[in-house]
Amino acid sequence: MAWVLERRDFDALLEALARRGYTLIGPRVRDGAIVYDRIRRSEDLPVGWTDEQRGGTYRLRRRDDEALFGYVVGPQSWKQWLFPPTLRLWRASRSEGDGAFAVEETPLPDEAYAFIGVRACELAAIAVQDRVFLEGPYADPYYRAVRERLFLLAVNCTEPGGTCFCASMQTGPRATAGFDLALTEVLEGDRHYFVVTVGSDTGRAVLSEVPHREAQPDEVAAADTRLQEAATRMGRHLDTEGLKELLQACYEHPCWDEVARRCLSCANCTMVCPTCFCHTVEDVTDLTGQTAERVRRWDSCFSVEFSYIHGGSVRQSTRSRYRQWLMHKLSTWVDQFGVMGCVGCGRCITWCPVGIDLTEEVAALRSTRKPASSP
């Protein structure tokens, strides 16, 4: 069953979440981009803003309406709140008396977040990160502490961007799972409302505290039409049939040399990616030698140091590092986690300084495929 939430009641939804103790994290305009940060009311959202995205290009521009979610995705992803870019794991201090060290572990977070405006591709990315950090014998305690308290307010995407290809990855534009509430924003003439789908008992309880009513068939049809149109207006397309096997058969393909001539190894693609999870651990001390810390930081397979083992890096060339990234994302990730590591958000294309396009690189491999060379 679908429900309708009028635009005038949207703030009541935010207030209901705040009353339950959630810290609201949502999109807002800052520094010429749409980023995720703390919000309080709908006025904090990118009201009336949209974005234009192409390879290596991102621009904000005004819309001709007052849509709250009439944009695609910005440079940030929700993983910064679940998997922070920098996290101190522990701190050790030497006592003045006997010189012994006392170790203080960083306490686990107890703040409950409500993510406002999560797109379908981003829900898929969170599900991928869940596999990485929660499944298997070693769950990440920080990620789990945040994830267990998380409320997800999804917004179905009716404005695909120039670099989007979530329809190719079967991750959007409609959110189908993993949310507490999902909204589709509809603007028709002087009407502005949201068609709401409930995804959890918590979501149902929150909705019950907000003015809403059962959706009429024409309202549901209006929302569905916008989503169907969005699926046909993706800026990019990726053919995923046999992709895992294709990449494995093209390990020594000359296309890797061609892309390496353009790639800067800047790691922008991995920093903006919502599923990348590479990180490193650093131990640091102060100048007095009295304190020491262990810090976890985001890292990237595009850095030479990331693949360093005794004797040197095993991926010293840009060619080998780009190949590692693309093959892991679209091939070996499947072996590790059962799904691809790409959700089709297009961030890696938009935020690549030289506009390298993942979908074009795969298409080039398909069109000029040559047999793999022997090791």
VENCORSUL-V305395 format. One record per backbone hydrogen bond with DSSP energy under -0.5 kcal/mol. NH is the residue of the N-H (numbers start at 1). CO is the residue of the C=O. If there is no record, write none. Layout:
nh: (NH/NH)
co: (CO/CO)
This chain:
nh: (3/4/5/6/7/9/10/13/13/14/15/16/17/18/19/20/21/22/23/24/25/26/27/28/30/33/35/35/37/37/39/44/45/47/48/49/50/52/54/56/57/59/61/63/80/81/82/83/87/89/89/90/91/92/93/94/95/99/102/103/104/104/105/106/112/113/114/115/116/116/117/117/118/123/124/125/126/127/128/129/130/131/132/133/134/135/135/139/140/141/144/145/146/147/148/149/150/151/153/153/154/154/155/156/157/158/164/165/166/168/169/170/170/171/172/180/181/182/183/184/186/188/191/193/194/195/196/196/197/198/199/200/204/205/206/207/208/209/209/210/213/215/219/220/221/222/223/224/225/226/227/228/229/230/231/232/232/233/235/236/240/243/246/247/248/249/250/250/251/253/256/257/258/259/260/261/262/263/271/272/273/280/282/284/286/289/292/293/294/295/296/297/298/299/303/306/307/307/308/309/312/314/321/322/323/324/325/326/327/328/329/330/331/332/333/333/334/335/336/337/338/338/339/341/349/350/351/352/353/355/358/361/362/363/364/365/366/367/368/369)
co: (196/213/194/4/192/6/7/9/10/10/11/12/13/14/15/16/18/17/112/22/114/37/116/35/33/30/28/33/26/35/24/41/42/45/67/46/61/59/57/349/54/52/50/48/77/78/78/79/296/87/294/294/104/292/102/290/100/95/93/101/91/102/103/89/21/111/23/151/25/114/115/153/153/119/120/121/122/123/124/125/126/127/128/129/130/130/131/137/133/139/140/141/142/143/144/146/147/113/115/151/152/181/118/183/173/156/161/344/344/165/165/166/167/166/166/152/152/197/154/195/193/191/188/186/5/184/3/194/182/1/180/180/200/201/202/203/204/205/206/207/4/2/216/216/217/218/219/220/221/222/223/224/225/226/227/228/229/230/161/164/238/240/242/243/244/245/246/247/248/250/253/254/254/255/256/257/259/259/267/268/269/297/295/293/291/286/92/284/90/282/87/280/85/278/300/303/303/304/305/312/309/307/317/318/319/320/321/322/323/324/325/326/327/327/327/328/331/331/332/333/333/334/333/329/346/346/347/349/351/352/356/357/358/359/360/361/362/363/364/366)
